[in-house]
Amino acid sequence: MALGYKARRRWSLVILLIGLPLYVVAAVNVIDLFDRPPFWVELAVYVILGFLWAMPFKFVFKGVGKEDPDQQNDQNQ
């Protein structure tokens, strides 16, 4: 089931405003479970986790920053 442009745009806002802060809190709590690792290890973990959170949502964010393709087609006709 493909999401339309408006649905992808709404879901991207929900993911960024609610999901991302929750993910950041979860990542910090996971790191805090262990003794604080060296700075470079901690930085590497946060960078890797920063890329991993977006992978499942790549299809939602694709093309959201562009104009609505359906609206553009309606104006040309």
C-alpha distances in whole Angstrom, upper triangle without the diagonal:
4,7,10,13,14,12,12,16,16,15,17,20,19,19,22,24,23,22,24,27,27,26,29,31,30,31,34,35,34,36,39,39,41,44,43,43,44,43,42,40,38,37,36,34,32,31,29,28,27,25,23,22,20,18,15,15,15,12,12,16,16,17,17,21,21,22,19,18,17,21,23,22,23,26,27,27
4,6,10,12,10,9,13,14,13,14,18,18,17,20,22,22,21,23,26,26,25,28,30,29,30,33,34,34,36,39,39,41,44,43,42,43,42,40,39,37,36,34,33,31,30,28,27,26,24,22,21,18,17,15,13,13,9,10,13,12,13,14,18,18,18,15,14,14,18,19,19,20,23,24,24
4,7,8,6,6,10,10,10,11,14,15,15,17,19,20,19,20,24,24,23,26,28,28,29,32,33,33,35,37,38,40,43,42,41,42,41,39,38,36,35,34,32,30,29,28,26,24,23,22,20,17,17,14,12,13,9,8,11,11,12,11,15,15,16,13,13,13,16,18,18,19,22,23,24
4,6,5,6,9,10,11,12,14,15,16,18,20,21,20,22,25,26,25,28,30,30,31,34,35,35,37,39,40,43,45,44,43,44,42,41,40,38,36,36,34,32,31,30,28,26,25,24,22,19,19,17,15,14,11,10,12,11,11,10,14,13,13,10,10,9,12,14,14,15,18,20,20
4,6,5,6,9,10,11,13,14,15,16,18,20,20,21,24,25,25,27,29,30,30,33,35,35,36,39,40,42,44,43,42,43,41,40,39,37,35,34,33,31,29,29,27,25,24,24,22,18,19,18,14,14,11,9,10,10,8,7,10,10,9,6,8,8,10,12,13,14,16,18,19
4,5,5,6,9,10,11,13,14,15,17,18,19,20,23,24,24,26,28,29,30,32,34,34,36,38,40,42,44,43,43,44,41,40,40,37,35,35,34,31,30,30,28,26,25,25,22,19,20,19,15,16,13,11,11,12,11,9,11,12,11,8,10,10,11,14,15,15,17,20,21
4,5,5,6,8,10,11,12,14,15,16,16,18,21,21,22,24,26,26,28,30,31,32,34,36,37,39,42,41,41,42,40,39,38,36,34,34,32,29,29,28,26,24,23,23,20,17,18,16,13,14,12,9,11,12,12,10,13,14,14,11,13,13,14,17,18,18,21,23,24
4,5,5,6,9,10,10,12,14,15,15,16,19,20,20,22,24,25,25,28,30,30,32,34,35,37,40,38,38,39,37,36,35,33,31,30,29,26,25,25,23,21,20,19,17,14,15,13,10,11,8,5,7,8,9,7,11,12,13,11,13,13,15,17,18,19,21,23,25
4,6,5,6,9,10,11,12,14,14,15,18,20,20,22,24,25,25,28,29,30,32,34,35,37,40,38,38,39,36,35,35,32,31,30,29,26,25,25,23,21,20,20,18,15,17,16,12,12,11,8,8,10,9,6,9,10,11,10,13,14,14,16,18,19,21,23,24
4,5,5,6,9,10,11,12,13,15,17,18,19,21,23,23,25,27,28,29,31,33,34,36,39,37,38,39,36,36,35,33,31,31,29,27,26,26,24,21,21,21,18,16,18,16,13,14,13,9,10,13,13,9,12,14,14,13,16,16,17,19,21,21,23,25,27
4,5,5,6,9,10,10,10,12,15,15,16,18,20,20,22,24,25,26,28,30,31,34,36,35,35,36,34,34,32,30,29,28,26,24,24,23,21,19,19,18,15,13,15,13,9,12,11,7,9,12,13,10,13,15,16,15,17,18,19,21,23,24,26,28,29
4,5,5,6,8,10,10,10,13,15,15,16,19,20,20,23,24,25,26,29,30,32,34,33,33,34,31,31,30,28,26,26,24,21,21,21,18,16,16,16,13,11,13,12,8,10,10,6,6,10,11,8,10,13,15,15,17,18,19,21,23,24,26,28,29
4,5,5,6,8,9,10,12,14,15,16,18,19,20,22,24,25,27,28,30,32,34,33,33,34,32,31,31,28,26,27,25,22,22,22,20,17,18,18,15,13,16,15,12,13,14,10,9,13,14,10,12,15,16,16,19,20,20,22,25,25,26,29,31
4,6,5,6,7,9,11,11,13,15,16,17,19,21,22,23,25,27,28,31,33,31,32,34,31,31,30,28,26,27,25,22,22,22,19,17,18,18,14,13,16,14,11,14,14,11,11,15,16,13,15,18,19,19,21,22,23,25,27,28,29,32,33
4,6,6,5,6,9,10,10,12,14,15,16,18,20,20,22,24,25,28,30,29,29,30,28,28,27,24,23,23,21,18,19,18,16,14,14,14,10,10,12,11,8,11,12,9,10,13,15,13,15,18,20,20,22,23,24,26,28,29,31,33,34
4,6,6,5,8,10,10,11,14,15,16,17,19,20,22,23,25,27,29,28,28,29,27,27,26,23,21,22,20,17,17,18,15,13,14,14,11,10,13,13,10,12,14,11,10,14,15,13,14,17,19,20,22,24,25,26,29,30,31,33,35
4,6,6,7,9,11,12,13,15,16,18,19,21,22,23,25,28,30,28,29,30,28,28,27,24,23,24,22,19,20,20,17,15,17,17,14,13,17,16,14,16,17,14,13,17,18,15,16,20,21,22,25,26,26,28,30,31,32,34,36
4,6,6,6,9,10,11,13,15,16,17,19,21,22,23,26,28,27,28,30,28,28,27,24,23,24,22,19,20,20,17,15,17,17,13,14,17,16,14,17,18,15,15,19,20,18,19,22,24,24,27,28,28,30,32,33,34,37,39
4,6,5,6,9,10,10,12,14,15,16,18,20,21,24,26,25,26,28,26,26,24,22,21,21,19,16,17,17,14,13,14,13,9,10,13,12,11,14,16,13,14,17,20,17,19,22,24,24,26,28,29,31,33,34,35,37,39
4,5,5,6,9,10,10,12,14,15,17,18,20,22,24,23,23,25,23,23,22,19,18,18,16,13,14,14,11,10,12,12,8,9,13,13,11,14,16,14,13,17,19,17,18,22,24,25,27,29,29,31,33,34,36,38,40
4,5,5,6,9,10,11,12,14,16,17,19,21,23,21,22,24,22,23,22,18,18,19,17,14,15,16,13,12,14,14,11,13,16,16,15,17,20,18,17,21,23,20,21,25,27,27,30,32,32,34,36,37,38,40,42
4,5,5,6,9,10,11,12,14,15,17,20,22,21,22,24,23,23,22,19,19,20,17,14,16,17,13,13,15,14,11,13,16,16,15,18,20,18,18,22,24,22,23,27,29,29,32,33,34,36,38,39,40,42,44
4,5,5,6,9,10,10,12,14,15,18,20,19,20,22,20,21,19,16,16,16,13,11,13,13,9,9,12,11,8,10,13,13,13,16,19,17,17,20,23,21,23,26,29,29,31,33,34,35,37,39,40,42,44
4,5,5,6,9,10,11,12,14,17,18,17,17,19,17,18,17,13,13,15,12,9,11,12,9,9,12,12,9,12,15,16,16,18,21,19,19,22,24,23,23,27,30,30,33,35,35,37,39,40,41,43,46
4,5,5,6,9,10,10,12,15,17,16,17,20,18,20,18,15,15,17,14,12,15,15,12,12,16,15,13,15,18,18,19,21,24,22,22,25,28,26,27,30,33,33,36,37,38,40,42,43,44,46,48
4,5,5,6,9,10,11,14,16,16,17,19,19,20,17,14,16,16,13,11,14,14,11,12,15,13,11,15,17,17,18,20,23,22,22,25,28,26,28,31,34,34,36,38,39,40,42,44,45,47,49
4,5,5,6,9,10,12,14,13,14,16,15,16,14,11,12,12,9,8,11,11,8,9,12,11,10,14,16,16,17,20,23,22,22,25,28,26,27,31,34,34,36,38,39,40,42,44,45,47,49
4,5,5,6,9,11,12,11,12,15,14,15,13,10,11,13,10,9,12,13,10,12,15,15,14,17,19,20,21,23,26,25,24,27,30,29,29,33,36,37,39,41,42,43,45,47,48,49,52
4,5,5,6,9,12,11,13,16,16,18,15,12,15,16,13,12,15,16,13,15,18,17,15,19,21,21,22,25,28,27,27,30,33,31,32,36,38,39,41,43,44,45,47,48,50,52,54
4,5,5,8,11,11,12,15,15,16,14,11,14,14,10,11,14,14,11,14,16,15,14,18,20,20,22,24,27,26,26,29,32,31,32,36,39,39,41,43,44,45,47,49,50,52,54
4,5,6,8,7,8,11,12,13,10,8,11,12,9,9,13,13,11,14,16,16,16,19,21,22,23,25,28,28,28,30,33,32,33,36,40,40,42,44,45,46,48,50,51,53,55
4,5,7,7,9,13,13,15,13,10,13,15,12,12,16,17,15,17,20,19,19,22,24,25,26,28,31,31,30,33,36,35,35,39,42,43,45,47,48,49,51,53,54,55,58
4,7,9,11,14,16,17,15,13,16,17,14,15,18,18,16,19,21,20,20,23,25,25,27,29,32,32,32,35,38,36,37,41,44,44,46,48,49,51,52,54,55,57,59
4,6,8,11,14,15,12,11,15,15,13,14,18,18,16,19,22,21,21,25,26,27,29,30,34,33,33,36,39,38,39,42,45,46,48,50,51,52,54,56,57,59,61
4,6,9,12,14,12,11,15,16,14,16,19,19,18,21,24,23,23,27,28,30,31,33,36,36,35,38,41,40,41,44,47,48,50,52,53,54,56,58,59,61,63
4,7,8,11,9,8,11,13,12,13,16,17,17,19,22,21,22,25,27,28,30,31,35,34,33,36,39,38,38,42,45,46,48,50,51,52,54,56,57,58,61
4,6,8,6,6,10,11,10,12,15,15,16,18,20,20,21,24,26,28,29,30,34,34,33,35,38,37,38,41,44,46,47,50,51,51,54,56,56,58,60
4,6,5,6,9,10,11,13,14,16,17,18,21,21,23,25,27,29,30,31,35,35,33,36,38,38,38,41,44,46,48,50,51,52,54,56,57,58,60
4,6,5,6,9,10,11,12,14,15,16,19,20,21,23,25,28,29,29,33,33,31,33,36,35,35,38,41,43,45,48,49,49,51,53,54,55,58
4,5,5,6,9,10,10,12,14,15,17,18,20,22,23,26,27,27,31,32,30,31,34,34,33,37,40,42,43,46,47,47,50,52,52,53,56
4,5,5,6,9,10,11,12,14,16,16,18,21,22,24,26,26,30,30,29,31,34,34,34,37,40,42,43,46,47,47,49,52,52,53,56
4,5,5,6,9,10,11,12,15,15,17,19,21,23,24,25,29,29,27,29,32,32,32,35,38,40,41,44,45,46,48,50,51,52,54
4,5,5,6,9,10,10,13,14,16,18,19,22,23,23,27,27,25,27,30,29,29,32,36,37,39,42,43,43,45,48,48,49,52
4,5,5,6,8,10,11,12,14,16,17,20,22,22,25,26,24,26,29,29,29,32,35,37,38,41,42,42,44,47,48,48,51
4,6,5,6,8,10,10,12,15,16,18,20,20,24,24,23,25,28,28,29,32,35,36,38,40,42,42,44,46,47,48,51
4,5,5,6,9,10,11,13,15,17,18,19,23,22,21,23,26,25,26,29,32,34,35,38,39,39,42,44,45,46,48
4,5,5,7,9,10,12,13,16,17,17,21,21,19,21,24,24,24,27,30,32,33,36,37,37,40,42,43,44,46
4,5,5,6,9,11,11,14,16,16,19,20,19,21,24,24,24,27,31,32,33,36,37,37,39,42,43,44,46
4,5,5,6,9,10,12,14,15,18,19,18,20,23,23,24,27,30,31,32,35,36,37,39,41,42,43,45
4,6,6,7,10,12,13,13,17,17,15,17,20,20,20,24,27,28,29,32,33,34,36,38,39,40,43
4,6,6,7,10,11,11,14,15,14,15,18,19,19,22,26,27,28,30,32,32,34,36,37,38,41
4,5,5,8,10,10,14,15,14,16,20,20,21,24,27,28,29,31,33,33,35,37,38,39,42
4,6,7,8,10,13,13,12,15,18,18,19,22,25,26,27,29,31,32,33,35,37,38,40
4,6,5,6,10,10,9,11,15,14,16,19,22,22,23,26,27,28,30,32,33,34,36
4,5,5,9,10,10,11,15,16,18,20,23,23,24,26,28,29,30,32,34,35,37
4,6,8,9,10,12,15,16,18,20,23,23,23,25,27,28,29,31,33,34,36
4,5,5,7,9,12,12,15,17,20,19,20,22,24,25,26,28,30,31,33
4,5,5,6,10,11,13,15,18,18,18,21,23,23,25,27,28,29,31
4,6,5,9,10,13,14,16,16,16,18,20,21,22,24,26,27,28
4,6,8,8,11,13,15,14,15,17,19,20,21,23,25,26,28
4,6,6,8,11,13,13,15,17,18,19,21,23,24,26,28
4,6,8,9,12,12,13,15,17,17,19,21,23,23,26
4,6,6,8,9,9,12,14,14,16,18,19,20,22
4,5,8,8,10,13,14,14,16,18,19,21,23
4,7,9,11,14,14,14,17,19,19,21,23
4,7,8,11,11,11,14,16,16,17,20
4,6,9,8,8,11,12,12,14,17
4,6,5,6,9,10,11,13,15
4,5,5,6,9,10,11,13
4,5,5,6,9,10,11
4,5,5,6,9,10
4,5,5,7,9
4,5,5,7
4,6,6
4,6
4
